[in-house]
Amino acid sequence: MSVEILLPAMSPTMTEGNIAKWTKREGEKVSPGDVIAEIETDKAIMELETDEDGVMGKILVDEGAEGIAVGTLIAVILEDGENASVLDGITASVVSVPSAPPLSISAEQSDTNVTAPVTVSAPEADFPEGTGFSNMTVREALRDAMAEEMRLDDSVFVMGEEVAEYQGAYKVTQGLLQEFGEERVIDTPITEHGFAGLGVGAAMANLRPVVEFMTFNFAMQAIDQIVNSAAKTNYMSGGQIRCPIVFRGPNGAAARVGAQHSQNYASWYAHIPGLIVIAPYSAADCKGLLKAAIKNPNPVIFLENEITYGYSFDVPDLDDYTVPIGKASIVRKGSDVTLVAYSIGVKFALDAAEKLASDGIDAEVIDLRTIRPLDMETIIESVKKTNRVVCVEEGWATCSVSSEISARLMEGAFDYLDAPVTRVTNEDVPMPYAANLEKLAVVNDERIVAAAKTVCYKEDK
Amino acid sequence: MTKKSVPRKTKSGKPAARRKAVKKNTPTATNDELMEYYKGMLLMRRFEEKAGQMYGMGLIGGFCHLYIGQEAVVTGIQATLKDGDSVLTSYRDHAHMLACKIDPKLILAELTGRATGISKGKGGSMHMFSVEHGFYGGHGIVGAQVPIGAGLAFAHKYRKNDNVSVTYFGDGAVNQGQVYESFNMAKLWNLPVIFVIENNQYAMGTSIARSSSEVELFRRGESFKIKGESVDGMDVFAVREAAERAVAKCRAGDGPALLEMKTYRYRGHSMSDPAKYRSKEEVSKMRAEFDPIDQVKKRILDANILSEDDLKVIDKDIKALVSEAADFAQNSAEPHPSELYTDVLVAE
């Protein structure tokens, strides 16, 4: 009987892939373990192996095809001696996977989370007239930022797990080893506590390490070196010992990786005097802020987001483009309610703003970009106009960045508020694995819309 | 050092060479060296005694960990270092700073929390630094300085100079995980770091036997292929000799090195430690028989370099130097309130 080959998901966040190469041709014999194709995913080029014994019957997607959805029928393998006529009429198509049977609870189950668009327009910003733009992914923008700073300053080096030969666990450091060599792009053992501390020591000797955590979940192993060693030493030494280091990597929920790999640490680090905490959204901000972080003489926590790595944005073609640390950005102007967000929360807020617009509510969206120091000035200026604030955060509410903003608004903008400051965050539970529960746990645009309507006193009847 | 090592048999059946710890023929020293180490160690002893008194008077607050008894370790090692080398240790750091030739006034002023202190009064006893003297702290978290020390060594290697990093830690820190993460990377990358375990036999109140499955701490690097050496840390010349080998190895690009210094502190872990975990007799015996300063003093007198009276004059001069530092500290102002918010971040 013939076997259908569907494009598999090869990483937790892969939704589509490219057929880099077919290594078996139609009519060629295949045995279990043979590589039949090379698939380019969002992270790497992976070999697709077969478990079958037979003959490559039909290839349905051409070599070089891009953006093939996971689950697409890409080839058919025939059993030895099987008649090729069974292949007649078969074409590439997405084979849907049967979904789990529905539960009888329905209200929130029916919530549909809108999938991320691949291309997001650049937020408004002041660029010199005639500035050109290149469309690139967040991943590429981060890589370019590191490469540019490494070209400018010999003391900048990158270290972490799989950053060199593997080209980055999430492909963010792709190509750096080839350009800068193994003395400046350093694969470490799996030893977060150790290499975080080693990086701090190198920074105290005035090198400029960029330390990648494969994800910030693993940085909890290293948090003593970040908080006690990196953040406090300049103060404790009366300004003698600098620690110009950047700790970077993905932060927050990815997709279906469960409780230990899905946590947002923004408020943890934002709590610490002596640290700068950055959590950008767009590729332009990722590039400009990572460059600014590497140039900065202080320890910087640079929080990325795995889901946004593949998002594309326009990035200005400017030499040595940096974005100032500590400045929020108004990514959508509006007059009725202010949505304050950071990192992937900005996407949820922008999606919500679109929906609100169709209901006649004009939302302003602020991308914090830097979490510490917090740009309250921009938020308060917006509140003076809208008199309403909804804080959006892909993370827990208790002691969150949203809580901090809420407290500071009480202190600094009480008289401008016409409604309570509201927080829309993840649910207060460890991240569940089941797809439906995960969806319930994570903040989404529908909840933002509902909160915005509440503070505008325009609840759906 | 109270533990006797049984000579191990080699494959050929002959006893292996005995370890340096029990070596009795102390290396030769010039008269100048004897005097230099004597004065250096005496300054540490008198400084720490003064710090203890000032703590008792309430002039020094918080935690204060004295180095009395361990002076030979830092003195012997520092004698092998040169400009550009990096040194760091834990919170028992006063003597390491004196060994780095940092002015005792600045240290005592820091201990008393004054603006003239080396950290402007914002660090205190456990958190002092001097970039100028290659001293990188003064770290308050047990073991946290070890990966940092490896990082300082990494910077030397990155810059392709022949400087080394001397990373001191105690017998308590050897049970912290990041120490082994550091050993692994240091050997993997041949970093020029000398790991110095100051084994004073008690991690706060817990003896090494009660805390460690392997009490021969010089072996703690073996599974990382770091060869360790056990050294009589009460004998400044034994320390120096071992340090010379370790430093030369690291300067030649063949790091890291590991030295276990068998030493002893006479005072409690900190000023607030009643030290009930060991007998008075044990302490008295160490003082009477192994004191590092007395050992050098005896050699000075035996060799007729100076007389007992000459040494009294030296002691008096050192006491005067320490008193002067104490006066300086007490007469200095506390930091201006505006210092509260300075140095949190470096301005760009």
Interface residues (C-beta under 8 A of the other chain):
Chain A: F157 E183 T188 P189 T191 H193 G194 F195 A196 G197 L198 G199 V200 G201 A202 A203 M204 A205 N206 L207 D224 Q225 N228 S229 T233 N234 Y235 M236 S237 G238 G239 Q240 I241 R242 P273 G274 I276 K295 N296 P297 N298
Chain B: S86 G117 I118 S119 K120 G121 K122 G123 H127 M128 F129 S130 V131 Y136 G137 G138 H139 G140 I141 A144 V146 P147 I148 G149 A150 G151 L152 A153 F154 A155 H156 Y158 S165 G177 Q178 E181 S182 N184 M185 L188 T342 D343 V344 L345 V346 E348
